[in-house]
Amino acid sequence: MIPTYWRNFITVNDIIGCDFEVSEEDDLSQLGADMRIMSIEQCISEATECYPGIVALKEGYVPVAMCLAGSGDYYYIKTTEGENGSLYRVYHDAVDGNHIASSGIEKVLNRYVSLL
């Protein structure tokens, strides 16, 4: 479920549990972001036990970071983009039946490695 390239990225860079801030200027959605990189166990739990994670996983998104600002929104990578893909914010209330509303997903970074 969690791509090998993501596992390698967080392990090699030793960033599990680390906090990152993306300024409004650097955030493609212009909101800014405060996040904590989740452990593999936390990623799996969010993807299999919670919404929108359950639906997001079906659409190819894997949760990788939690919001520290209190919004309840998580940050995801899209597995079809592969290594060095984008980082997305999926709004916790974006589930529309068995899908995520198109307005419920925003690209935060073109390449998740930009966090470093």
Order of alpha helices (4+ residues) and beta strands (2+ residues): alpha-beta-beta-alpha-alpha-beta-beta-beta-beta-beta-beta
